[in-house]
Amino acid sequence: MTLLRVFIAVEIPLSIRQAIQDQTESLRAALGRGLVRWVPVENMHLTLKFIGDISPANVDLLAQMLTAEAQTCAPFSLDVSGLGSFPTPRRARVIWIGIHAPAALTSLQRGIEAAVTRLGYEAETRPFSPHLTIGRVRQQVSASDQQKVRAALEQTSVGALGTAEVTAVHLFKSDLKSSGAEYTDLFSAPLKAT
């Protein structure tokens, strides 16, 4: 049996993803592909819960859970702006764009996290920190390369990129290919109609 690698996320409008690409062009040029694996525009999303490998038979169960959780939350808006890195600017592993959201996002994420855990999937130990990953610093980079990443991040400013209206949450399948990850929307659950 082939397992499916899945996660739950919010889609970000293409206009905002394109604005991210435009405002980070100098950063991408400064660091290139040797130091950082850049996330393609089509793959940028706000992850609410990474689940991992599941049996295809469990897709319906996750879809039912997602529908129930989505119905507890009315649509809301997210503001997208700012640039940062995890775990720290000195040791950047993930380069991200900031998400500024109302309490509704945290509430929705916590509900999904709790429901997924009740279904027997592993709970996330790190606190939820809404962001859009735009790049991952490659493993085993030298101290001078890490300094180069830090300097490039400090020299890059990303302002307001737009506001996204969140009206649904999605269950995505991730296929890891040599060309990078390819995401397929398996199921969409609309938020509660107001």
N, C-alpha and C positions, 0 to 999 in steps of 0.2 A: 504494500500500500504506500502510495506517495503522500507524504505529509505536505501541508500547506503552511508557509511562513506568513503570519498575518499580524496586522496592527490596526488600531482604531485611530482615526485622525479627522481633522477638520480641513477642508480644502480652502485654499487661498486663491482669490481671483487672479487670472492670468495677468491683468494690468498691474497688480501689485508685485507679482513675481518678476515681471519684466522690469519694473522700476528698481527692484532689488538688484537685478543683473546690471542695469545701467549704472546705479550708484556704487556698485562694488567692482566695476571694471578695472579701475586703477589698482585695487588690492589684488585682484586676480592676476593682473599683468605683473605686478611686483613679485608675487610669490610663485607664479607659474604652476604647472602640474607636477613638477618634481617634488615639491614640498607638501602640497595640499591636493587631496581628491575633492574637486568641486562638485557640488550637487547640481545636476541639470535643472533648468527652469521647470520642466514638467514634473519633477520629483519633489519640489518644495511643498511642504505641508506642515501642519501643526499636529504632532503626535500626542494623543491623549493617553494611549496605552499600547505598548508593544507586548504582544502576547507570545509570539514565537511559533513553534511548530505545532500544528493541530491536525487531527484527522479530518478529512473532507466531510465526514458525517456530522461533525460538530459545527459546521457553518450555520445550519438552521438554528441551532441552539443559541449561538452567538448573535444571530440576526434578531431572534426573539428578545434576548436580553437588551440589545442595543435599541430596539424599538421601544421597549418599556422605559429605559433610562432617558431616551430622547424626549419622551412624552412628559417628563418631569420638568423640562426646561423650555422657556419661551425663547424665541430668536433674540440674538444680541449682537453687538458690534465689537470688533477688535481694532485697535489702532496699531499699526505696524511702523516701528521706527527704532533707530539705534543699532549699534554693533557691539558685540562682545565675544567672549570666549570662555569655555569651560576647560579645566577646572579653575584656572586663573590666567590672567594675561601673560604671566611669566612662563607658564607651562601650558600653553594653549594646545588642546587636543581637538576641540570642536569650535568652529567659528560660527557664530549665530547672529541673526537679526532679532531684535526684541519684539515682544508682543505685550501690549498694554490692554488688559481686558477687565471687564467687570467681574464681580464675585460670581456671577452666573457660570463663567467658564470653570472656575475652581470647583464649584458645586457639581457641575456636570462631570468633570474629570473624576472627582472623588466617588460619585455614584457609579460610574463605569468601572473604576478600579475595584470598588467593593463588590460589584456584581460579578466581575470576571474572577475575582478571588473565590467567591462563593461557588463558582462553577468548577473550581479546582485548579485554576491556573495560578502561577506564582505571583505573589504580591510584589510591587515595586518598593524598594527600600529607600530610594532617594526621594526627597520632596519634589512635587511637581513644580517645574519652572518653565512656563510657556515661552517657546522660542521656535524659530525656523532655522534649522541647520542648513548652512550654505556651503560648508567645507569641513573636511576632517584632515587634520595634520597627520602626515604619514608616520608610522611607527619608527622608532629608532632614529630620530633626527638628531643631528649633532647640536651641541650647545650653541654654536654660532648660527646654525639654521633656526634654532628656537628663538634666538635673539632677533634674527631677521624677521620672523613671524611677528614677534612682539612689536618691533619698530614699525612694521607695515600696518599693524592694527592701530597703533597710536597715531599714525599719520592719516588714517582714513576716518572720515566723518560721514555718518549716514543719518540724514534727517528724516522727517516724516515721509512715509512711503504710501500712505493711504489708509482707508478704513475698510475693513471687510465685514460684510453682514453674514453672520453665521445662522443658517437656517436648517442645517442637517449635519449629521455625523456619519462617517463612512467606515466600513470594514474593508481594508485593502489587503490584497495578496501581494507579497514581494517575491519576485523571482530574481535570484542572484545570477547574473550572467557575466561573462568576461568583459563586456562593454559597460557593466555597471548594473545597478538594480533597476528592475522594470516593475512598475506597480499597476495592479488591476483592481478596479473598484468592484468588489464582490457584492456589496449590499450598502444601501443608503437608507438612513432612518431620519425622517423629518422631525425637527423640533416641534414642540407643542404649538398649535395654531393659536394666535391671540385673538 
